[in-house]
């Protein structure tokens, strides 16, 4: 009997110590938006922008950092839709949040300014 009691106490202590970890980043529907964009389904750039804007808003609401690439893709979509200033702002935001992306973002900015988005 004491051995079973000890086993139950250990099991309860072990399980009560388990806690799920909070995700580091929030992506929302980012993967679906990217897939839809590159598959050229019936979704418009405006719908994709709205989906990514919602993902960013949910990130803020959940106090989570936006996942790497999300701001860059949103910036790309804005540039593609003709809203250069907004797109450049999102690309710069990506570069500020993730400095390791600077070389790629600078490449995108250079091409966008040259009219090659």
C-alpha positions in Angstrom: 0.0 0.0 0.0 2.7 2.6 0.8 4.4 1.8 -2.5 1.3 2.5 -4.5 0.7 5.7 -2.5 4.2 6.9 -3.2 3.8 6.1 -6.9 0.6 8.1 -7.1 2.2 11.0 -5.3 5.2 11.0 -7.7 2.8 10.8 -10.7 0.7 13.7 -9.5 3.8 15.8 -8.7 5.3 15.0 -12.1 2.1 15.8 -14.0 1.4 18.9 -12.1 4.8 20.2 -13.0 4.1 19.9 -16.7 3.2 23.1 -18.4 2.8 23.8 -22.1 5.2 26.4 -23.4 4.1 29.6 -24.9 4.9 29.8 -28.6 7.8 32.0 -29.5 6.1 33.4 -32.6 2.6 33.8 -34.0 2.0 33.1 -37.7 -1.8 33.0 -37.8 -2.8 32.1 -41.4 0.6 33.1 -42.9 1.3 29.6 -44.3 -2.1 29.5 -46.0 -1.7 33.0 -47.4 1.7 32.1 -48.9 0.4 28.9 -50.4 -2.6 30.6 -51.9 -0.4 33.4 -53.3 2.1 31.2 -55.0 -0.5 28.6 -56.2 -2.4 31.5 -57.9 -5.8 30.4 -56.6 -8.8 32.6 -56.8 -7.7 34.7 -53.8 -6.8 38.4 -54.5 -3.8 40.2 -53.2 -6.3 42.3 -51.1 -7.6 39.1 -49.4 -4.1 38.0 -48.7 -3.1 41.3 -47.2 -6.2 41.2 -45.0 -5.3 37.7 -43.8 -1.8 38.8 -42.9 -3.0 42.0 -41.2 -5.3 39.9 -39.1 -2.4 37.6 -38.1 -0.4 40.6 -37.0 -3.3 42.0 -35.0 -3.8 38.6 -33.3 -0.1 38.5 -32.5 -0.4 41.9 -30.7 -3.5 40.8 -28.9 -1.8 37.6 -27.7 1.4 39.5 -26.9 3.4 37.3 -29.2 6.1 38.4 -31.7 5.2 38.2 -35.3 6.9 35.2 -37.0 9.9 35.8 -39.2 8.9 36.4 -42.8 5.4 37.6 -42.1 6.1 41.3 -42.3 8.4 40.8 -45.4 5.7 38.9 -47.2 3.1 41.5 -46.3 5.4 44.2 -47.6 5.9 42.3 -50.8 2.1 42.0 -51.2 1.6 45.8 -50.6 4.3 46.6 -53.2 2.7 44.2 -55.6 -0.6 45.9 -55.1 1.0 49.3 -55.9 1.2 50.6 -52.4 5.0 51.1 -52.4 5.3 53.2 -49.2 3.3 50.8 -47.1 5.2 47.9 -48.5 8.6 49.5 -47.9 7.6 50.2 -44.3 6.7 46.5 -43.7 10.0 45.4 -45.3 11.9 47.8 -43.0 10.0 46.5 -40.0 11.0 42.9 -40.9 14.6 44.0 -41.1 14.4 45.8 -37.7 12.8 42.7 -36.0 15.1 40.2 -37.7 18.5 41.8 -38.5 19.7 38.5 -40.0 17.2 39.1 -42.9 18.9 42.5 -43.8 20.7 41.3 -46.9 17.6 39.7 -48.4 15.3 42.7 -47.4 17.8 45.1 -48.9 17.7 43.0 -52.1 13.9 43.2 -52.1 13.9 47.0 -51.5 16.4 47.6 -54.3 14.3 45.6 -56.7 11.1 47.3 -55.6 12.6 50.7 -56.0 13.8 49.7 -59.5 10.3 48.6 -60.4 11.0 44.9 -60.4 8.7 43.8 -57.6 
